[in-house]
Amino acid sequence: MTRTSPWPKTVFGVLLRDPRPEDVDVIADFRNAPEVNRWMVRTYVEPAVLRAEWLAVPTSETDYSCVAEVSGELAGLGFLDIVDGLGQPGVPRGTDALIGYMVRPGFEGRGVATATARGVLAAAFEDLGLRRVTAGCYAANVASARVLEKVGMRRERHGIADSWHAELGWIDGDEYGLLAHEWPGLR
């Protein structure tokens, strides 16, 4: 199978594009910052691992992550990983995706997360033809929940003390979802 990238795509003035080798140092500068990672499950990524992961994105058959750029500056990251749906033997493979986003310090409150979330949803449904997209967040991360709801995702699950947080211990987690047939009304 030959990969066709859904990028570039501009959403609300934010350019979403494939990562380039020169982006990796900028990503590494903010990816492991405590203020960025407070609500991330993976709170630290070894720089060599981070570099290898981002350099592999443009050739991956399942990772369609992107960088978000505002006025020529890297402003954040969008995550889009194709996964298999749950089910019995014979379930179709590669029909679903997990999405996420991360905003670089200094770009908060400028719509980067919302534009990135909307862009990865558009890529998942319009470009990749996926069936279902999910995203998770800690229930206490009100800003992330607001972004997911703003782009039309619905909260489908609220888990009680199901998520480990390095500072807060066991806390509640939420999962949001959206189906392909719901997307056209949200464009």
KEGUKOL-500017 format. One record per atom (N, C-alpha, C): residue in three letters; y negated, x negated, z negated; atom name. Coordinates in pm, whole numbers, always signed. Atoms other than C-alpha are relative to their C-alpha. Layout:
BEGIN
REC  resn      c2      c1      c3  name
REC   ALA       Y       X       Z    CA
...
! end
This chain:
BEGIN
REC  resn      c2      c1      c3  name
REC   MET    +119     -84      +0     N
REC   MET      +0      +0      +0    CA
REC   MET    -124     -88      +0     C
REC   THR    +123     +76      -8     N
REC   THR    -343    -132     +95    CA
REC   THR    -109     +72     -78     C
REC   ARG    +104     -58     +85     N
REC   ARG    -619     -75    -153    CA
REC   ARG    -126     +27     +80     C
REC   THR    +130     -35     -54     N
REC   THR    -933    +106     -39    CA
REC   THR     -90     +28    -119     C
REC   SER     +89     -14    +115     N
REC   SER   -1216     +71    -287    CA
REC   SER     -89    +123     +13     C
REC   PRO     +95    -112      -2     N
REC   PRO   -1421    +380    -380    CA
REC   PRO    -145     -45     -14     C
REC   TRP    +134     +53     +25     N
REC   TRP   -1720    +153    -438    CA
REC   TRP     -52     -66    +127     C
REC   PRO    +108     -37     +90     N
REC   PRO   -2011    +120    -380    CA
REC   PRO     -29    +151      +4     C
REC   LYS     +39    -139     +15     N
REC   LYS   -2144    +453    -498    CA
REC   LYS    -124      +0     -91     C
REC   THR    +121      -8     +82     N
REC   THR   -2493    +532    -632    CA
REC   THR      -7    +139     -63     C
REC   VAL      +6    -125     +75     N
REC   VAL   -2521    +799    -901    CA
REC   VAL    -121      -7     -93     C
REC   PHE    +121      -6     +84     N
REC   PHE   -2854    +892   -1061    CA
REC   PHE     -72    -135      -6     C
REC   GLY     +70    +128      -6     N
REC   GLY   -3002    +559    -949    CA
REC   GLY     +79    -119     -53     C
REC   VAL     -86    +109     +49     N
REC   VAL   -2714    +353   -1092    CA
REC   VAL     +99     -34    +110     C
REC   LEU     -92     +46    -103     N
REC   LEU   -2521    +147    -837    CA
REC   LEU    +132     -39     -66     C
REC   LEU    -134     +36     +47     N
REC   LEU   -2147    +136    -910    CA
REC   LEU     +66     -76    +113     C
REC   ARG     -57     +86    -104     N
REC   ARG   -1974    -144    -724    CA
REC   ARG    +116     -80     -54     C
REC   ASP    -109     +88     +40     N
REC   ASP   -1673    -370    -725    CA
REC   ASP     -55    -121     -74     C
REC   PRO     +44    +122     +68     N
REC   PRO   -1698    -662    -966    CA
REC   PRO     +11    -120     +93     C
REC   ARG      +0    +124     -77     N
REC   ARG   -1777   -1003    -818    CA
REC   ARG     +20    -117     -97     C
REC   PRO     -22    +114     +91     N
REC   PRO   -1688   -1346    -960    CA
REC   PRO    -125     -36     -82     C
REC   GLU    +122     +36     +74     N
REC   GLU   -2053   -1407   -1056    CA
REC   GLU     -34     +99    -111     C
REC   ASP     +22     -99    +107     N
REC   ASP   -2044   -1093   -1275    CA
REC   ASP     +72     -37    -129     C
REC   VAL     -89     +20    +113     N
REC   VAL   -1776   -1226   -1506    CA
REC   VAL     -71     -66    -118     C
REC   ASP     +71     +64    +112     N
REC   ASP   -2005   -1451   -1712    CA
REC   ASP     -92     +98     -70     C
REC   VAL     +88    -102     +59     N
REC   VAL   -2251   -1164   -1766    CA
REC   VAL     +84     +99     -81     C
REC   ILE     -90     -91     +72     N
REC   ILE   -1964    -933   -1862    CA
REC   ILE     +45     -64    -131     C
REC   ALA     -47     +71    +120     N
REC   ALA   -1831   -1193   -2106    CA
REC   ALA    -110     -11    -105     C
REC   ASP    +111     +12     +95     N
REC   ASP   -2177   -1230   -2264    CA
REC   ASP     -17    +125     -85     C
REC   PHE     +21    -121     +80     N
REC   PHE   -2190    -866   -2374    CA
REC   PHE    +128     +71     -42     C
REC   ARG    -123     -74     +27     N
REC   ARG   -1828    -743   -2375    CA
REC   ARG     +48     -15    -144     C
REC   ASN     -50     +23    +135     N
REC   ASN   -1742    -897   -2713    CA
REC   ASN    -108     +10    -108     C
REC   ALA    +108     -16     +99     N
REC   ALA   -2076    -825   -2884    CA
REC   ALA     +35    +113     -97     C
REC   PRO     -34    -103     +98     N
REC   PRO   -2023    -630   -3209    CA
REC   PRO     -67    +135     +24     C
REC   GLU     +69    -127     -23     N
REC   GLU   -2285    -368   -3122    CA
REC   GLU     +57     +76    +120     C
REC   VAL     -63     -63    -115     N
REC   VAL   -2107    -300   -2792    CA
REC   VAL    +140     +51     -38     C
REC   ASN    -140     -29     +31     N
REC   ASN   -1758    -294   -2943    CA
REC   ASN     +22     +93    -118     C
REC   ARG     -19     -84    +119     N
REC   ARG   -1821     -72   -3244    CA
REC   ARG     +94    +117     +27     C
REC   TRP     -81    -117     -30     N
REC   TRP   -1656    +223   -3070    CA
REC   TRP    +110     -28    +104     C
REC   MET    -108     +35     -94     N
REC   MET   -1412     +35   -2844    CA
REC   MET    +129     -22     -79     C
REC   VAL    -129     +24     +64     N
REC   VAL   -1042     +25   -2927    CA
REC   VAL     +30    -150      -1     C
REC   ARG     -21    +145     -12     N
REC   ARG   -1013    -333   -2803    CA
REC   ARG    -133     -67     -32     C
REC   THR    +130     +49     +46     N
REC   THR   -1291    -496   -3004    CA
REC   THR     -28    -145     +39     C
REC   TYR     +22    +137     -44     N
REC   TYR   -1242    -848   -2870    CA
REC   TYR     +99     -31    +112     C
REC   VAL     -85     +44    -110     N
REC   VAL   -1106    -991   -2546    CA
REC   VAL     -23    -150     +18     C
REC   GLU     +12    +145     -24     N
REC   GLU   -1034   -1362   -2509    CA
REC   GLU     -73     -22    +132     C
REC   PRO     +76     +21    -125     N
REC   PRO   -1281   -1495   -2248    CA
REC   PRO     +87     -29    +122     C
REC   ALA     -87     +31    -115     N
REC   ALA   -1003   -1633   -2027    CA
REC   ALA     +74    +126     +47     C
REC   VAL     -69    -125     -35     N
REC   VAL    -819   -1298   -2039    CA
REC   VAL     -98     +94     +69     C
REC   LEU    +104     -85     -58     N
REC   LEU   -1141   -1108   -1968    CA
REC   LEU     -29     -43    +144     C
REC   ARG     +27     +54    -134     N
REC   ARG   -1213   -1333   -1669    CA
REC   ARG    +113     +37     +96     C
REC   ALA    -114     -30     -86     N
REC   ALA    -862   -1288   -1528    CA
REC   ALA      +7    +150     +32     C
REC   GLU      -5    -145     -22     N
REC   GLU    -874    -908   -1575    CA
REC   GLU    -104     +45    +102     C
REC   TRP    +106     -46     -90     N
REC   TRP   -1207    -862   -1399    CA
REC   TRP     +13     -60    +140     C
REC   LEU     -19     +59    -133     N
REC   LEU   -1127   -1102   -1115    CA
REC   LEU    +116     +67     +74     C
REC   ALA    -115     -68     -62     N
REC   ALA    -803    -907   -1052    CA
REC   ALA     -31    +142     +46     C
REC   VAL     +30    -141     -31     N
REC   VAL    -972    -566   -1022    CA
REC   VAL      -4     +27    +151     C
REC   PRO     +11     -36    -142     N
REC   PRO   -1059    -581    -648    CA
REC   PRO    +131      +4     +78     C
REC   THR    -128      -2     -71     N
REC   THR    -694    -631    -553    CA
REC   THR    +107     +84     -72     C
REC   SER     -96     -80     +76     N
REC   SER    -526    -408    -812    CA
REC   SER     +25    +134     +68     C
REC   GLU     -35    -132     -54     N
REC   GLU    -344     -95    -699    CA
REC   GLU     -23    +112    -102     C
REC   THR     +18    -102    +103     N
REC   THR    -414     +84   -1030    CA
REC   THR    -133     -11     -74     C
REC   ASP    +126     +20     +73     N
REC   ASP    -740     -59   -1170    CA
REC   ASP    -116      +6     +98     C
REC   TYR    +115     -19     -86     N
REC   TYR   -1050     +72    -996    CA
REC   TYR    -129      -8     -81     C
REC   SER    +118     +16     +84     N
REC   SER   -1298     -40   -1260    CA
REC   SER    -116     -52     +84     C
REC   CYS    +119     +40     -74     N
REC   CYS   -1653    -114   -1153    CA
REC   CYS    -106     -53     -95     C
REC   VAL    +118     +36     +78     N
REC   VAL   -1977    -264   -1269    CA
REC   VAL    -111     +98     +37     C
REC   ALA    +115     -88     -19     N
REC   ALA   -2289     -52   -1309    CA
REC   ALA    -124     -88      +4     C
REC   GLU    +117     +85     -22     N
REC   GLU   -2608    -206   -1180    CA
REC   GLU    -126     +87      +5     C
REC   VAL    +129     -68      -2     N
REC   VAL   -2967     -96   -1242    CA
REC   VAL    -106    -103     +39     C
REC   SER    +106     +91     -48     N
REC   SER   -3250    -262   -1048    CA
REC   SER     +49    -143     +13     C
REC   GLY     -54    +133     -24     N
REC   GLY   -3025    -555    -960    CA
REC   GLY     +61     -68    -121     C
REC   GLU     -58     +58    +121     N
REC   GLU   -2910    -616   -1318    CA
REC   GLU    +127     +73     -40     C
REC   LEU    -123     -60     +48     N
REC   LEU   -2561    -557   -1452    CA
REC   LEU     -32     +75    -130     C
REC   ALA     +40     -86    +113     N
REC   ALA   -2613    -264   -1693    CA
REC   ALA    +118     +57     -76     C
REC   GLY    -116     -56     +69     N
REC   GLY   -2259    -164   -1783    CA
REC   GLY    +125     -13     +83     C
REC   LEU    -131      +5     -63     N
REC   LEU   -1897    -122   -1689    CA
REC   LEU     +58    +140      +6     C
REC   GLY     -74    -125     -12     N
REC   GLY   -1691    +170   -1566    CA
REC   GLY    +148     -33     +13     C
REC   PHE    -145     +24      -3     N
REC   PHE   -1316    +186   -1622    CA
REC   PHE     +69    +119     +64     C
REC   LEU     -77    -104     -66     N
REC   LEU   -1079    +382   -1399    CA
REC   LEU    +139     -58     +26     C
REC   ASP    -137     +50     -11     N
REC   ASP    -708    +315   -1442    CA
REC   ASP     +92    +115     +40     C
REC   ILE     -95    -101     -45     N
REC   ILE    -450    +514   -1246    CA
REC   ILE    +127     -12     -85     C
REC   VAL    -119      -5     +85     N
REC   VAL    -157    +621   -1464    CA
REC   VAL     +91    +113     +47     C
REC   ASP     -94    -108     -28     N
REC   ASP    +148    +842   -1441    CA
REC   ASP     -22    +112    -100     C
REC   GLY      +8    -113     +90     N
REC   GLY    +128   +1190   -1585    CA
REC   GLY    +124      +9     -87     C
REC   LEU    -114     -18     +89     N
REC   LEU    +358   +1291   -1868    CA
REC   LEU     +93    +105     +58     C
REC   GLY     -91    -104     -45     N
REC   GLY    +670   +1487   -1794    CA
REC   GLY    +143     -47      +8     C
REC   GLN    -143     +25     -12     N
REC   GLN   +1037   +1502   -1723    CA
REC   GLN     +27     -94    +117     C
REC   PRO     -34     +86    -114     N
REC   PRO   +1222   +1275   -1482    CA
REC   PRO     -39     +67    +132     C
REC   GLY     +42     -52    -129     N
REC   GLY   +1090   +1315   -1129    CA
REC   GLY    -147     +34      +7     C
REC   VAL    +144     -27      -1     N
REC   VAL    +728   +1357   -1232    CA
REC   VAL     -65     -87    +107     C
REC   PRO     +70     +83     -99     N
REC   PRO    +500   +1242    -946    CA
REC   PRO     -72    -116     -68     C
REC   ARG     +60    +121     +57     N
REC   ARG    +367    +892   -1007    CA
REC   ARG    -142     -22     +53     C
REC   GLY    +135     +38     -40     N
REC   GLY      +8    +771    -999    CA
REC   GLY     -92    +116     +32     C
REC   THR     +80    -120     -27     N
REC   THR    -152   +1116   -1013    CA
REC   THR    -119     +16     -93     C
REC   ASP     +99     -18    +105     N
REC   ASP    -372   +1075   -1320    CA
REC   ASP     -80    -129     -20     C
REC   ALA     +80    +118     +31     N
REC   ALA    -640    +840   -1445    CA
REC   ALA     -57     +11    -141     C
REC   LEU     +74     +14    +125     N
REC   LEU    -792    +721   -1769    CA
REC   LEU    -134     -63     +37     C
REC   ILE    +131     +57     -30     N
REC   ILE   -1165    +655   -1757    CA
REC   ILE     -71     -40    -129     C
REC   GLY     +84     +42    +112     N
REC   GLY   -1420    +491   -1981    CA
REC   GLY    -123     -70     +54     C
REC   TYR    +124     +64     -38     N
REC   TYR   -1754    +316   -1979    CA
REC   TYR     -51     -83    -116     C
REC   MET     +61     +87    +100     N
REC   MET   -1949     +51   -2164    CA
REC   MET    -140     -33     +51     C
REC   VAL    +139     +26     -39     N
REC   VAL   -2325      -4   -2163    CA
REC   VAL     -48    -130     -63     C
REC   ARG     +54    +129     +45     N
REC   ARG   -2488    -345   -2190    CA
REC   ARG    -121     +23     -90     C
REC   PRO    +117     -14     +86     N
REC   PRO   -2737    -384   -2477    CA
REC   PRO    -130     -14     +81     C
REC   GLY    +126      -3     -72     N
REC   GLY   -3088    -309   -2356    CA
REC   GLY      -4    +110    +105     C
REC   PHE      -6    -106    -100     N
REC   PHE   -2970     -37   -2117    CA
REC   PHE     +40    +135     -62     C
REC   GLU     -36    -124     +67     N
REC   GLU   -2882    +228   -2378    CA
REC   GLU    -111    +103     +20     C
REC   GLY     +97    -107      -9     N
REC   GLY   -3052    +565   -2346    CA
REC   GLY     -66     +16    +135     C
REC   ARG     +60      -6    -133     N
REC   ARG   -3124    +521   -1975    CA
REC   ARG     +90     +73    +100     C
REC   GLY     -87     -76     -88     N
REC   GLY   -2844    +738   -1837    CA
REC   GLY    +111     -79     +66     C
REC   VAL    -102     +85     -63     N
REC   VAL   -2614    +449   -1747    CA
REC   VAL    +140     +53     -29     C
REC   ALA    -133     -51     +35     N
REC   ALA   -2314    +593   -1934    CA
REC   ALA     +30    +128     +76     C
REC   THR     -20    -127     -71     N
REC   THR   -2359    +939   -1781    CA
REC   THR     +23     -24    +148     C
REC   ALA     -16     +29    -143     N
REC   ALA   -2404    +803   -1429    CA
REC   ALA    +134     -67     +28     C
REC   THR    -126     +70     -18     N
REC   THR   -2104    +575   -1470    CA
REC   THR    +118     +96     -15     C
REC   ALA    -109     -97     +19     N
REC   ALA   -1881    +853   -1606    CA
REC   ALA      +8     +95    +119     C
REC   ARG      +1     -89    -116     N
REC   ARG   -1986   +1086   -1323    CA
REC   ARG     +53     -74    +124     C
REC   GLY     -45     +78    -115     N
REC   GLY   -1926    +810   -1069    CA
REC   GLY    +149     -27      -1     C
REC   VAL    -145     +25      +3     N
REC   VAL   -1576    +725   -1189    CA
REC   VAL     +78    +130     +19     C
REC   LEU     -65    -129     -28     N
REC   LEU   -1488   +1097   -1187    CA
REC   LEU      -2     +28    +150     C
REC   ALA      +9     -21    -145     N
REC   ALA   -1613   +1123    -828    CA
REC   ALA     +99     -89     +73     C
REC   ALA     -95     +92     -64     N
REC   ALA   -1409    +817    -733    CA
REC   ALA    +143     +49     -19     C
REC   ALA    -136     -45     +30     N
REC   ALA   -1098    +956    -903    CA
REC   ALA     +38    +121     +85     C
REC   PHE     -34    -123     -69     N
REC   PHE   -1112   +1299    -740    CA
REC   PHE     -29      -5    +150     C
REC   GLU     +40      -4    -141     N
REC   GLU   -1298   +1250    -410    CA
REC   GLU     +58    -114     +82     C
REC   ASP     -46    +117     -77     N
REC   ASP   -1191    +901    -306    CA
REC   ASP    +148     -29     -18     C
REC   LEU    -139     +36     +28     N
REC   LEU    -854    +850    -474    CA
REC   LEU     +93    +121      +1     C
REC   GLY     -81    -120      -9     N
REC   GLY    -735   +1211    -463    CA
REC   GLY     +90     +26    -119     C
REC   LEU     -82     -17    +120     N
REC   LEU    -610   +1216    -821    CA
REC   LEU      -2    +145     -47     C
REC   ARG     -22    -135     +48     N
REC   ARG    -493   +1530    -998    CA
REC   ARG     -72     +29    -132     C
REC   ARG     +51     -22    +136     N
REC   ARG    -621   +1481   -1354    CA
REC   ARG     -61    -130     -53     C
REC   VAL     +66    +115     +63     N
REC   VAL    -857   +1251   -1546    CA
REC   VAL     -17     +30    -148     C
REC   THR     +22     -13    +143     N
REC   THR    -868   +1195   -1920    CA
REC   THR     -85    -117     -51     C
REC   ALA     +79    +103     +68     N
REC   ALA   -1095    +999   -2152    CA
REC   ALA     +12     +26    -149     C
REC   GLY      -8     -14    +144     N
REC   GLY   -1067    +934   -2523    CA
REC   GLY    -120     -64     -67     C
REC   CYS    +105     +63     +81     N
REC   CYS   -1322    +858   -2789    CA
REC   CYS     +25     +33    -147     C
REC   TYR      -3     -32    +141     N
REC   TYR   -1345    +839   -3163    CA
REC   TYR     -87    +125     -20     C
REC   ALA     +76    -122     +22     N
REC   ALA   -1464   +1179   -3288    CA
REC   ALA    -139     -31     -58     C
REC   ALA    +129     +37     +60     N
REC   ALA   -1744   +1005   -3481    CA
REC   ALA     -97     -59    +102     C
REC   ASN     +86     +56    -104     N
REC   ASN   -1879    +858   -3156    CA
REC   ASN     -65    +116     +77     C
REC   VAL     +66    -119     -53     N
REC   VAL   -2109   +1152   -3089    CA
REC   VAL     -63     -26    +137     C
REC   ALA     +65     +31    -128     N
REC   ALA   -2294    +977   -2804    CA
REC   ALA    +102      +2    +114     C
REC   SER    -101      +2    -105     N
REC   SER   -1974    +922   -2607    CA
REC   SER     +52    +140     +28     C
REC   ALA     -44    -138     -18     N
REC   ALA   -1855   +1278   -2665    CA
REC   ALA    -104     +78     +81     C
REC   ARG    +107     -69     -72     N
REC   ARG   -2192   +1402   -2540    CA
REC   ARG      +2     -37    +149     C
REC   VAL      -9     +43    -140     N
REC   VAL   -2157   +1195   -2220    CA
REC   VAL    +116     +71     +70     C
REC   LEU    -118     -62     -61     N
REC   LEU   -1807   +1329   -2152    CA
REC   LEU     -22    +149     +24     C
REC   GLU     +28    -142     -17     N
REC   GLU   -1920   +1687   -2204    CA
REC   GLU    -108     +23    +106     C
REC   LYS    +107     -12     -99     N
REC   LYS   -2233   +1634   -1993    CA
REC   LYS     +53     -10    +143     C
REC   VAL     -55     +13    -136     N
REC   VAL   -2020   +1531   -1693    CA
REC   VAL    +107    +105     +29     C
REC   GLY     -87    -113     -25     N
REC   GLY   -1807   +1843   -1732    CA
REC   GLY    +141      -8     -56     C
REC   MET    -134      +9     +58     N
REC   MET   -1502   +1720   -1919    CA
REC   MET      +7     +89    -124     C
REC   ARG     -18     -86    +117     N
REC   ARG   -1360   +1947   -2189    CA
REC   ARG     +83     -73    -104     C
REC   ARG     -81     +56    +108     N
REC   ARG   -1228   +1843   -2526    CA
REC   ARG    +131     +78      -5     C
REC   GLU    -132     -63      -3     N
REC   GLU    -856   +1912   -2508    CA
REC   GLU     +82     -26    -126     C
REC   ARG     -79     +34    +119     N
REC   ARG    -732   +1747   -2824    CA
REC   ARG     -90     -64    -103     C
REC   HIS     +66     +63    +113     N
REC   HIS    -869   +1661   -3163    CA
REC   HIS    +110     -46     -94     C
REC   GLY    -102     +55     +88     N
REC   GLY    -642   +1431   -3360    CA
REC   GLY     -58     -35    -135     C
REC   ILE     +46     +26    +136     N
REC   ILE    -680   +1412   -3735    CA
REC   ILE     +53    -137     -46     C
REC   ALA     -33    +135     +49     N
REC   ALA    -686   +1051   -3864    CA
REC   ALA    +106     -65     +88     C
REC   ASP     -98     +55     -94     N
REC   ASP    -498    +944   -3550    CA
REC   ASP     -43    -131     +64     C
REC   SER     +56    +116     -68     N
REC   SER    -719    +653   -3446    CA
REC   SER     -45    -105    -102     C
REC   TRP     +39    +109     +89     N
REC   TRP    -759    +316   -3616    CA
REC   TRP    -135     -56     +44     C
REC   HIS    +131     +59     -24     N
REC   HIS   -1116    +185   -3644    CA
REC   HIS     -13    -118     -96     C
REC   ALA      +2    +123     +80     N
REC   ALA   -1166    -173   -3768    CA
REC   ALA     -90     +11    -123     C
REC   GLU     +92     -13    +114     N
REC   GLU   -1461     -80   -3996    CA
REC   GLU     +30    +123     -87     C
REC   LEU      -9    -129     +68     N
REC   LEU   -1381    +280   -4088    CA
REC   LEU    +142     +42     -39     C
REC   GLY    -138     -36     +28     N
REC   GLY   -1001    +281   -4111    CA
REC   GLY     +49    +111     +92     C
REC   TRP     -55    -109     -80     N
REC   TRP    -808    +587   -3989    CA
REC   TRP    -103    +111     +11     C
REC   ILE     +98    -105     -24     N
REC   ILE   -1050    +833   -3831    CA
REC   ILE     +51     +93    +110     C
REC   ASP     -38     -98    -101     N
REC   ASP   -1029   +1136   -3603    CA
REC   ASP     -33     -50    +141     C
REC   GLY     +21     +34    -140     N
REC   GLY   -1002   +1095   -3228    CA
REC   GLY      +2    +124     +88     C
REC   ASP      +5    -111     -95     N
REC   ASP   -1078   +1326   -2936    CA
REC   ASP     +46     -47    +136     C
REC   GLU     -36     +27    -139     N
REC   GLU    -935   +1343   -2586    CA
REC   GLU     -61    +109     +87     C
REC   TYR     +65     -89     -96     N
REC   TYR   -1123   +1497   -2296    CA
REC   TYR     +78      -4    +130     C
REC   GLY     -72      -6    -127     N
REC   GLY    -978   +1608   -1964    CA
REC   GLY     -74     +83    +104     C
REC   LEU     +53     -75    -113     N
REC   LEU   -1065   +1744   -1622    CA
REC   LEU    +102      -4    +112     C
REC   LEU     -93     -10    -112     N
REC   LEU    -851   +1863   -1332    CA
REC   LEU     -76      -3    +132     C
REC   ALA     +64     +13    -132     N
REC   ALA    -924   +1802    -963    CA
REC   ALA     -59    +131     +48     C
REC   HIS     +52    -127     -51     N
REC   HIS    -967   +2172    -885    CA
REC   HIS    -126     +46     -75     C
REC   GLU    +121     -32     +75     N
REC   GLU   -1243   +2191   -1149    CA
REC   GLU    -120     -82     +45     C
REC   TRP    +105     +95     -37     N
REC   TRP   -1442   +1902   -1003    CA
REC   TRP    -103     +55     +99     C
REC   PRO    +103     -43     -97     N
REC   PRO   -1609   +2070    -700    CA
REC   PRO    -115     +79     -62     C
REC   GLY    +104     -77     +66     N
REC   GLY   -1803   +2305    -928    CA
REC   GLY     -93     -84     -85     C
REC   LEU     +80     +88     +87     N
REC   LEU   -1935   +2010   -1128    CA
REC   LEU     -81    -103     +79     C
REC   ARG     +70    +100     -81     N
REC   ARG   -2055   +1792    -840    CA
REC   ARG    -144     +29      -4     C
! end
